[in-house]
C-alpha cells in the first residue's frame, strides 16, 4: 500500500491482514500503531528533515494503515 504523502510503500503481510479481520477495533488500532512504528524504522528519512514531527508522521501512517485494515475487514464481511 502506498502512502503518497510521504512517498513510501507499506507492506502488510497477507497473514496479518487475514488475522486482523477477527480483531476488535482496539486491537486493529494497536496493530496499525506497531506497523507504523516499523515503517518509520524502515524509512528513517521521514524524520530527518528540520521541523519534522515524528509523532505526527507516525499518526498519519497509522491512520493510513488502520484505514486499509478496516477496508479489508469490510470486504471480508461483504463476501460472506
C-alpha positions in Angstrom: 0.0 0.0 0.0 1.4 3.4 -1.0 1.3 6.4 1.3 1.8 9.1 -1.3 2.1 12.0 1.2 5.4 10.5 2.3 6.4 8.7 -0.9 6.6 5.3 0.8 5.1 1.9 0.4 3.9 -0.2 3.4 3.7 -3.9 3.0 1.2 -5.7 5.3 1.7 -9.4 5.0 -1.4 -11.3 3.9 -1.5 -13.4 7.0 -1.5 -10.3 9.1 -4.4 -8.9 7.1 -6.3 -12.1 7.5 -5.7 -12.2 11.3 -6.8 -8.5 11.6 -10.2 -9.3 10.2 -11.1 -11.0 13.5 -9.6 -8.4 15.7 -11.5 -5.8 17.7 -11.2 -2.2 16.6 -8.9 -1.5 19.6 -6.6 -4.4 18.6 -6.6 -3.3 15.0 -5.6 0.2 16.1 -2.7 -1.3 18.2 -1.6 -3.4 15.2 -1.6 -0.3 13.0 0.5 1.6 15.5 3.1 -1.2 15.6 3.2 -1.3 11.8 3.5 2.5 11.6 6.5 2.3 14.0 8.1 -0.4 11.9 7.6 1.7 8.8 9.3 4.7 10.4 12.2 2.4 11.3 12.4 1.2 7.7 12.3 4.8 6.4 14.3 6.9 8.8 14.5 9.7 6.2 10.9 10.5 7.1 12.0 12.2 10.3 15.3 13.7 9.1 14.0 17.0 7.7 14.1 20.0 10.0 10.8 20.6 11.7 9.5 17.0 11.0 7.3 15.9 13.9 7.8 12.1 14.3 4.5 11.8 16.3 2.5 13.4 13.5 4.2 11.3 10.9 3.6 8.1 12.9 0.0 9.1 13.4 -0.5 9.8 9.7 1.0 6.4 8.8 -1.0 4.7 11.5 -4.3 6.1 10.2 -3.5 5.0 6.6 -2.7 1.5 7.8 -5.8 1.4 10.0 -8.0 2.5 7.1 -6.6 -0.3 5.0 -7.2 -2.8 7.7 -10.8 -1.6 8.1 -11.4 -1.7 4.3 -10.1 -5.3 4.2 -12.3 -6.3 7.1 -15.4 -4.7 5.5 -14.6 -6.5 2.2 -14.4 -9.8 4.1 -17.7 -9.2 5.8 -19.4 -8.4 2.4 -18.0 -11.5 0.8 -19.6 -13.6 3.4 
